[in-house]
Amino acid sequence: MNNFGFIITRHVNSENTNRYWNHSIKLLRIFYPTTKIVIIDDNSDTNFLKADYDYTNVEIIQSEFTGRGELLPYYYYIKNKFF
């Protein structure tokens, strides 16, 4: 188990919002190339959802609680004990 990692929530509903999460991962990888990143997806539109690369050490969780993006990182962190 790692000592730390990153949890990102995402809700992609356009090409612009799809760029946000991809850009966030690219920037994190500059300083933390191997650190685990957990993405919690809050009901993204699959028509717009596209990864720019085949990201390594990134776990994507489809949330079972639609529309509760503010609380999802806390819930899944406690439930899964990622770091």
N, C-alpha and C positions, 0 to 999 in steps of 0.2 A: 504494500500500500504506500502511495506517495504521501509526503508530508503536506503537500498543497496541490492545488489545481485550480481550474477556472470553470465556472458555471455561467453559461450564456442562455438567456431566453430569446426565442425568436418567434415572430409572427410575420411571415412573408405574405404580402398581399399585392405586390407589384414588383416590377423589375428593379425599381429603386431600393425597396426594402430587401430584396435578395442580395443586392450589392453590399448592404450594411453588414450582414453576418459574415459574408465571405471576406470582407475587408478586415473585420475584427479578428478573424482567425489568422489571416496573413500577418497582421501586426503582432499578435501574440507569438507567433512562430519565429519572429525576428529575435526576440529576447529569450523565449522559452521553447526551443525547438522540439523537446521531447516530453514536455509536461502535459498531463492529461487535460483535455477540454471536454466538458459535458455540455451538450446543447439540448435544451428542453424546448421542444417545439409545441407552441400553443395554437394548434389548428391552422397551420399555414396552407395557402392555396397551392396545390401541387402543379398547377399550370405555370406558376412563376418560380417555383422552388428548384434551384439548380446549383450544385456545387461547382466552383471554378476548377478545383483540383480534386484528386483522390487524397483526402486528408488522412494523416496517420495519427493514431492515438486520440481520436475524436469519437466520442460516444454520443449518439443521438437518441433521445427518448421522446416518444410521442406521448404528450400529456393526455391523461384520461379526464382532466378537468378543464374543459374548454372555457377560455375567457378569463382565466384567473392567473395571468402571467406574473403579476406582482408577487404572488405567494409561492409560485411553483419552485423557485430555486431553494427556498427554505424547506419545503415539503420533501423534495427529492433528495436534498442533502441529508436530512435526518433519516429518511427512509433507507437510503442506500449506503450511507457512510462512505462516500467516495474517497475522501482524503483524511 
